[in-house]
Amino acid sequence: MNALDLSIHGSVVSSVTHGFARRAIDLVIATAAAIVFAPLMLVIALALLLDGGRPIFFSQTRVGAGGQPFRIYKFRKFAVRCDPDGLALTMAGDSRLTTIGRFLALTKFDELPQLWNVFRGEMAIVGPRPESLVFADCFRGGFEAVLRYKPGLLGPAQVLFRHEANLYPRSADPLLFYREVLFPAKARIDLSYYPQRTIGADIMWMMRSFLAVVGLVSPPPIDPGSPPIGM
């Protein structure tokens, strides 16, 4: 299955929900964030250019709302020489990470270019994380309902799985572990939260995300096999 095949899920996927008010909030917050973080993004871009040269940005096709593919943008975390078709996951101590890349992975500042995806309407500020095409076939058995919601920069699963790279057992196949354990755990959290979300709750998760980035709040320990944490 690829992203284009997801349209076969019919009404389960096609009834994408977001709303005018949330879209307006997305644009206001994305504009404010772009202004506030513009100096930081310029510094990151210059550091990447001096450290390894171009490309500064990493772009990849992801699964969007309704199963529609779109191009996501990030600051490059890996060395320029790395195979773009390598492992689709970032692991703890990943040898592909540059010095700057490790800082970006820790702070999540590599995600800042996705403000452009928010402006384009492909992403929201709060929503499920968009999966790469490698994991498009995971959206089945009820999990395709996640695709009713516009993918986002922030959200419950992003906060609770902030240190996801540390969850992989050393003896496990990372792709298999993600498919069978981590993806279902995050999807259950998404399906627990988004069907009854409120704008107030979204704002709360924005604040929790910001506090997690600056280190004032740590996400609780996660057992991927446990039931969804109450939202």
N, C-alpha and C positions, 0 to 999 in steps of 0.2 A: 504494500500500500504506500502511496505517496500523498502529498497534500491535496493534489487534485482529486484523488479518489474519495476524499472525505465528503464531497458533495453528495455522495450516494446515501448519506445518513438522513437525507430529507429534512423534515420539519425539526428534528432534534437539533440539527446544526444550523439550519437556515434562519431560525427565529432569533437572530442576534439581538441582544438587548444592551443598551447603554443609556440613552436618554439625552435630551437637550441640555438639562441642567448640568449633568456630569461632563458633557462635552465642553460647556462654557467654563466650568471649573478647570478642566484639563488645560484649556488654552490660557487661562489667567495664570495658573501655577507654572505651566511650561514657559510662558513669557517671562515671568518673574525669575524663575530658576535660570533661564538662559542669560539674563542680565547679571544676576548675582554671581553665577559660576563662569562667566565669560573669561575673566582673568585667569582662573584656575585652568580652564580648558586650553587656553593659549599656552600656559606654562607646560602643561602635559604634552601638547602637540610639539612644542619646541624641544622638550626633553626627549621624546621619542625620535624626533628627526635627528638630533645630535647623537643619540645612543645607537641607533641602528639604521637610520635612514627611512626611506619610504618602504611600504605604506604606513601612514600614521593610523589609519582606521582599518578595522576588521569588519567585513560585511559578509553576511550569510543569510540564506533563505530560511525563513521560519514559518511555522504554521500559525496563521492569524485567525481572527474571528470568522466563524462560518467555514473554517477549513481552508480559507483562501491564503495562498502563500504570499509573503512579502519579504523585502530585504531589510534586515535589522543592521544597525550600525553601532560599533563599539570602538573605543580606543584599543589599539593592538597591545596585547599582553605577552605574546610569544615572540621569540626571535624571528627575524625576517626569513631565515633559511628554513624554518619549519614547514613540513608538508601541510598544505591547507586541507588535505583530506585525511589528516591524522585522527587520533582519538577525539570523539565529539564531546568529551568531558574534561574538565579541569580538575586534576587530582591534587591532594595535599603534597607539597614538595615537588610538583610537576617540573621536570627538568627543562621543559620548553619555555617556562616563564623567564623573562628578563628581570633585572633588578627593579626596573620601573614597573614591569608587569606584576611583580609580587606586591608592590604597593597598591597598584590599581585593583588587584584581586582582593586585597585585604579591606580596602575602603569602598569598593564597588564603584569607584569613580570612572572605571572603564565604561559604565553604562550611560554616562552623561550624554554622549551623542544621540542616544535614543530620544532625547527631547525633540529631535527632528522627526522621528517616527510619530511622536505625539502630535506635532503640528500638522503632519500629513493625514492624521486620522486613523493611522494603522495601529496605534497603541494608545492606551490611556495612562494616566498617572497611577491608578490603582486597578489591578487586574491580574489574572493568572499569567505566569511567565510563559512566553511563546517558546514552544519546543522546536528543535531542529528537525529536518525531514527524516533524519535517522530514526527518530522516535515517533513519527507520524502514525505508525501502526498501533501505538499504545492507546489511541483514542477509540476504544471499542469496549463492549461489555458494560455500557453505561457511562464510561468516562468521556465519550464523545460530547456529553452535555456540557463539559468545560468550554467547548468551542462556541457556546452561546454568548460568551462574555469576551469583550475586547481585551486582548492581552495587555499587561501593564508593567510599568517600571517597578512598582511597589505592591505590597499586599501581604496577607497573612503567611502564605507559604514562603515568600521571600524572606520575611523576618525570622520565622521559625526554623527555616533551613539555611540561615545565613552562613553557617559553617558546614555546608553540605560536603565540601571536599574532604572533610575529616571523617565522614561516616562510612567510607568504603572499607570493608575488611580486606586485609592484605592478601588473603587467599582467594578472594572472590574475583570473578570476571566483572570488571566495572560496568560494562554495557549491560550484562545480564542482571547485575545487582540493581542498576538504575531502572531497568524495565520491570523487574519483578517486585522491587521493594520501594525504591524512592519515588518513582513516578506515581504508583498507586497511592502512596501516602500523601503526596502533595495534591493529587487530584481529589482525594477525599476531603482534604482541608478546603480546597476551592469550592467543592460542591456543598460543603457545609456552610460556607460563608456567603457566596455570591447570590444564591437564590433569594436570600432575605436581607441583603446588604442595605444600608442606609447611607446617605451622604455624610451624616455625622460619624458613622462607623468608619467610612473611608478616610475621613479627616484624621480620626484617631490612629489609623494604621499608617498614615503619612507621618504623623508625629512620632510613632514608635519606630518607624524606619529611620527617620532622621536621628533620633536618639541612639539607635543601634549603630549607625555609621560613626557618630562622634564618640562612641564608647561609653555613653552614660547609662545605657540599658543593654543587658546581655540577654539573648534569647534563651528560653528554658531548654534544658537537655531534651533531645528528641530521641524517642524510640520509634523508628520508622514503621514498626509493625503494630504500634498501638493505635487505638481508635482516634479520630480527629480530636484535637484539643478544642474545647468550647470556645466559640467566637464571642 
